[in-house]
Structure formats: C-alpha cells, structure tokens
Amino acid sequence: MVAFGKYLQRKQIEEWRGYYINYKLMKQKVKQYAEQIRGGSQHPRHVLKDFSRMLDTQIEKTVLFMLEQQGLLAGRLSTLRETHDAVLEQPDISKIVELRESYRDVGRDLLQLLKFVELNAIGLRKILKKFDKRFGYRFADYYVKTRANHPYSQLQQVFKHVGVGAVVGAISRNLHELQENEGSFYSIYDQPVLPLQDPVVEAIKTAVDKLTNSTSFLNFLAQHALIMQDDLQTPSEDTIDERTYHFNSLLLNLGNTFLYMVNTYIIVPTADDYSMSLGAAATVCGVVIGSMAVAQVFSSVYFSAWSNKSYFKPLVFSSIALFIGNLMYALAYDANSITLLLLG
C-alpha cells in the first residue's frame, strides 16, 4: 500500500503545492511529540495546545485559498453571464459552442478545486487518527467538535461546500440553457426530470459526492463528539482501558462456557442411556431434557434482568450453579439416585 504522504505529493497540483496541508510536517511533529513526552520534556497539555495551533494554521491556509479560488471562478462565471445574455438575444451557433466550452473550462477548474479540498480533508482525517492512535487520546473528537461548532469556524467550509454548490448550480443551469437554445428556452428549474447529460457536470456531481464521503468522518465527529477538554485522559490511562483485560474474568467466562457446552454436547445426547443405567424408565430421559430447556428459559430472563444492574455477580452465580448441577448429575451414578440425577 502506498503511504498517504507520497500519494498526496503525487496528486498535488504543482501550482497549488504551497496551499495543501503539510502532512509530512505534521506527521514528523506527531513523532517528535511522542519522543518528548516519553522523555518527560513536554507535558501532554502543551502538546495538545501546540498541535491544535498547527492544525488551525494548516486549515486556515487551505480554506482561504479555497475561498480565493471560488471567488475567481465566480468572477469568470459573472463575466460569462454577460456574454451568455448577449448570445441568447442574438443566437449564433458558433458563439454558443464557444460559450459552452468556456463554461466547461470553469467546470474543469472547479473539478480541480474539489479534488484539492478532498485531498486536504483526507489528510486532516488521517493525521487526527494517527495522533489519537499514537497517544491514546480522543483528540480528534475534541478538535473537530470545538472548531466545527465555533461561529467563525473555518472547518465548516470543508464540511458544507456552500460556495461550491453555488458554482455547480450556475454552471449546470447555464449549460442547460445553451443546450436548449435551438428552440424554446426552458429553465433547469422548469424541467427537473430532464437529465443533465453534459459530462463535465456529471463529473462535478461525482466529485462532490466523493468529497462528501471524505468529510463524513469529520462531520460525524463534529455532530456527535461529547467530550470536553478537561476530560482528555493521559496516554497511560487510555491505553490501560483499551488494551488490558481482567484475567480472572476471562477464566470465569471460559469456565462458564465450558460447563454450558458440557450440558449441550454430552449430557443431552447420553441422557437416555444414563437414566436407564440408574434403573429409571426411559421416559425419565424426557424429563431430564425438558427440565434443561425450562431452566434455560428461566435463566435467560432472570440473568438478563440481573445483568442490567451487575454483570459480574450473575456470571459468578451461573458458573457456580452450573458446576454444582454437573457435579450432582455425575454423582448420581455412584449414588444410584434418580433424585440426584433430576436435581443435577
């Protein structure tokens, strides 16, 4: 798999290279922070503040460039609109073809801008996930929530694509008018069922969908993150919660599962011969199997209700009950006791 840093460099537009987020620099910073925290030269709070400031700067650079490019595209569309009105008053097929190609040029430049935003959104998502993975924080939740919900948020420009939608609408509407010029002049809004066949418009719509998918992770965090800055844990605390397990609980679960499987795969298939070896009638086998089903129904309801209050206690109780029941069932053979068999 190609590293994202190399992929980003390969996909960058050369003239815009200075306006992409500096993924390589931020990746190096994450590594540097890890070494500093490990060596005790940096406090985690200072790392969070410094990294947040770096992200703010990188996003600001990208968003301001995106807005600048949107303004240039809007200016070109405004100029084309003046020509457009003149062509509609005095239709000329050569001028219509030329004007349509000019609109397509704007559309192709918009496609480049959409790819620019998408690459930066992916880079932001990856660096946030890399930071969380390296330090064990939930920093991505905190950062996206605080920035996206701010009244002067620049991150919202990445989410909502408001300016992009206006440019797309202008291009598609004007191209549609020119396509319909050889006859009646219908508006795109008058005929919503009429499909737009222009390949540039279709490519733009596809690019917008891809951009929406690329920013959906960040948008989700912005809407659903609930943590506050004071709730950020240290790396050691979060790592313990995620990566360590209680050994006794694992053994208890394993033992409980083993005893349950003994009932299902050993006792049930051999209940008939076992009952008859104790001198009981064959019908006792039905009683044994039926009582197991009744016990399972009872335990599933009772333990489900109990586990809402405590998970550990019902697990311990069920393990003890299963052990005692299997022990009584086994001792019934030595004691030659039908009563002990049924109780087990």
Long-range contacts (C-beta under 8 A, 24 or more apart in sequence): 4-122, 4-123, 4-126, 8-119, 8-123, 11-115, 11-119, 12-119, 13-112, 13-116, 16-65, 16-116, 19-61, 19-62, 19-65, 19-116, 20-62, 20-116, 20-119, 20-120, 20-123, 21-58, 21-59, 21-61, 21-62, 21-120, 21-123, 21-124, 21-127, 22-58, 23-123, 23-126, 23-127, 26-51, 26-54, 26-55, 26-58, 26-127, 27-127, 27-130, 29-54, 30-127, 30-130, 30-131, 30-134, 31-134, 33-134, 33-135, 34-134, 34-135, 37-135, 37-235, 44-135, 44-137, 44-232, 44-234, 44-235, 47-135, 48-137, 48-139, 48-232, 51-131, 51-139, 52-143, 55-124, 55-127, 55-143, 56-147, 56-154, 58-124, 59-124, 59-147, 59-154, 59-155, 59-158, 60-154, 62-117, 62-120, 63-154, 63-155, 63-157, 63-158, 64-154, 66-113, 66-116, 66-117, 66-157, 67-157, 67-163, 69-109, 69-113, 69-116, 70-113, 70-163, 70-164, 70-167, 73-106, 73-109, 73-110, 73-113, 73-167, 74-163, 74-166, 74-167, 74-170, 76-106, 77-103, 77-106, 77-167, 77-170, 77-171, 77-174, 80-106, 80-174, 81-174, 84-174, 84-177, 84-178, 87-178, 87-181, 88-177, 88-181, 88-185, 91-181, 91-182, 96-178, 96-181, 99-178, 100-175, 100-178, 100-179, 103-171, 103-174, 103-175, 103-178, 103-200, 104-175, 104-198, 104-200, 106-167, 106-171, 107-171, 107-200, 107-201, 107-203, 107-204, 108-200, 110-164, 110-167, 110-168, 110-171, 110-204, 111-200, 111-203, 111-204, 111-207, 113-164, 114-164, 114-204, 114-207, 114-208, 114-210, 114-211, 115-207, 117-158, 117-161, 117-164, 117-211, 118-207, 118-210, 118-211, 118-214, 120-158, 121-158, 121-211, 121-214, 121-215, 121-218, 122-214, 124-158, 124-218, 125-214, 125-217, 125-218, 128-218, 135-235, 136-233, 136-235, 136-236, 136-237, 136-238, 136-239, 136-242, 137-232, 137-233, 137-235, 137-238, 138-225, 138-227, 138-232, 138-233, 138-238, 139-232, 140-221, 141-221, 141-225, 141-226, 141-227, 142-225, 142-227, 142-228, 142-229, 142-232, 144-218, 144-221, 144-222, 144-225, 145-221, 145-222, 145-225, 145-227, 146-229, 147-222, 148-218, 148-219, 148-221, 148-222, 149-222, 155-218, 155-222, 158-215, 158-218, 159-215, 159-218, 159-219, 159-222, 161-208, 161-211, 161-212, 164-208, 164-211, 165-208, 168-201, 168-204, 168-205, 168-208, 171-200, 171-201, 171-204, 172-196, 172-198, 172-201, 172-204, 175-200, 175-201, 249-312, 249-315, 252-315, 252-316, 252-319, 253-315, 255-319, 255-323, 256-315, 256-318, 256-319, 256-322, 259-319, 259-322, 259-323, 259-326, 260-322, 262-326, 263-292, 263-322, 263-326, 267-292, 267-326, 267-329, 268-292, 274-333, 274-341, 275-338, 275-341, 277-333, 278-332, 278-333, 278-336, 278-337, 278-338, 278-341, 279-336, 279-338, 280-338, 280-341, 284-338, 284-341, 284-342, 287-342, 288-341, 288-342, 291-342
